[in-house]
Amino acid sequence: MRVFVEIHSGQQRKLGGAVAKLLERVYNLIVSRVNTWVLAASFLSASTFRAQQPPAAPPQQKTAQPAKPVEQEPPEEDEALKPEEFTLNPLEAQKNITAGDYYFKTKKNFHAAARRYQRATLWDPGSAEAFLKLGESQEKLNDRAAACAAYRKYLDLAPTAKNSVAISKKIGKCPVPKK
């Protein structure tokens, strides 16, 4: 038996809206069921994990002297808040120098360039190029003391560089560091 239904254009829009609402409700029902199952599964796995842990040691008899409380540092919650540790990594230093060059030459953002060159000196403390460029960016920022310190380190690392005379003149104009 076949049924032929004739739908007028106005009724077709209403029917389409009703179908869309029905599909949305079905989708929401499925998603809520999946979320319920995920929560239940995570609860069961957590309780199973607790059940698999060895039982706590029986309480010890009290001694004459009380035990000193051990202070434990709470676990770090956000990795971004953890202080960064720098080890010798010339590749990372070169990446920071390249980024610093971009900020220095293209963007004329000397603060960003100085930060990148500073990071490069932390990744590779033996990089004379990083110290030279750090000094140049600090000089552009009118921080003469920091520029002179970077230039001194540059000359310590590369005393026979082609521009060592010019850098020595720049250091000669620096203020004397206070002790």
N, C-alpha and C positions, 0 to 999 in steps of 0.2 A: 504494500500500500504506500503510495507516495502522497506527500502533502506539498502543495504549492502555496507559498506565502508571497503575497505581493506587498512590498514595502514602499511607501512613498518617501520622497526625499527628506521631508521634515522628520518623519519617524525614523529614518535611517540614522540621522545624526543623534537622536535620542538613544537609539539602540547602541550606536558606537560608544557614546558616553557611558552607558550602563555597563557595557562589556569592559571598558577601560577601568571603571570603578571595581568591577568584580575581579579583574586580573590584579589590580593593585592590592585588594584585600587578600587574595590568595598568596601573592608575593610576600606581603607583610606577615601572614600566618606562617609561611615556610621559614622566613628569616627569623621570626621569634622562636620557632621550634628549634632551628639550628643553634641559635644562641643559647637556648635552654640546655640543649644537649652538650654544647661546648662547655658551659659552666658546670654541668653535672660531671662531665668527664674530667675537667680540671680539679674539681673537688675530690673526686674519687682517687685521682692519681696523687694528689697531695696527701690524702689520708693514708693511702697505701705506702707512700714514701715515709710518713711518720711511723707507720707500723713496722717497716723494715729496719728502722734505726735500732741500734742495740739499746737495751734498757739502761736506765741511769744507774750509776754505781750506788751500792747501798751506802747510807750515811756512815761516815767514819765517827769513831768515838772522839769526844772532845778531848783536846790536849790542854796542857796547862797554859800555853801561850796561844792566843787567837791568831789565825792566819791573816796575813796582810792582804787587803783587797787589791786585786790586780786591775789596774785601769786599762781598759781596752778602747782603742780608738774606734768610733763607729765606722761602719763601712761607707765608702764614698758612694753617694747616690748618683751623682751626675759626673760622668767622665770629663765633661768640659770644664768642671771646676777643679779638677785634679791638676796640680802644677806639672808643667811639661818638663821632661827630662831630656837634656841634650847630650848626645854622644857624638863622637867623631863620625860625620857623614858628609863627605865632600859632594856627593850628588845632590843632597838636600841643600847644601850651602850654595851650589851653583844655581839651583832652581830659584833660590831667594835672591841671588845676585841678578839673575835675568829679570825677575819680577821687579826688583828695585830699579834696574835700568829703564824698564818700561815706565814706571812712575816718574823717574827723574827726567828722562828725555822727552817722553811723549806727553805725559799728563802734567808735568811741572808740579807734581804733588810731592814736595820734598819731605813732608812728615812721613808719608807712606813709604817713600824710598828709604829714609833713614831707618824705619822699623824693619824693612826687609833686609837691609845691609847689616843691621844689628843681629837679626836672627841668623844671617849667614856667618857672622863671626862666632856665634854660639855653636853652630853646627860644625864649623871648621876654624878653630882658633889660629891656625897657621896660614890662613888665606890672606895674603898681603893685599890682593885686589879688593876684598871685602872691606878691609880697614881703610884703604885709600878712598873708596867710594863712600864709605860712611863719613869720613872726614869732609869730603866735598859736599855731601848733603847737609851735614851739620853746619858747615860754613854758610851754605845758602840760607839756613834757618837762623843765622846770626848767633849761633851757640859756639863761640870761639873756644871756650874751655874744652868742650866735648870734641870739637874738630881737632884741636891740638893734641888731645890724648890719642885720638884715632891716627893722626899723622905720625905721632911718636911710635906707636905700635907698628905702623906700616914701615917706618924706617928701620925698626928693630928686625922686622921679618925680611925686608929687602933693602939692605944698605947700599947695594951697588946698582939700584934701579936707575934708569935714564933720567927720571925726573927728581932724583934725590936732592939735587941742589935747590930746585924750586920749592920742594917741600920743606927743606931746611930753612929757607927764607921765610916761609909761612909760619913755621914754628918759632922763628926768631921774633916775629911780631906778636906772638901769643902772650897773654898775661902770665905772670909768674904764679904758679899754683901755691896756694897757702897751705902751710903745714899745720 
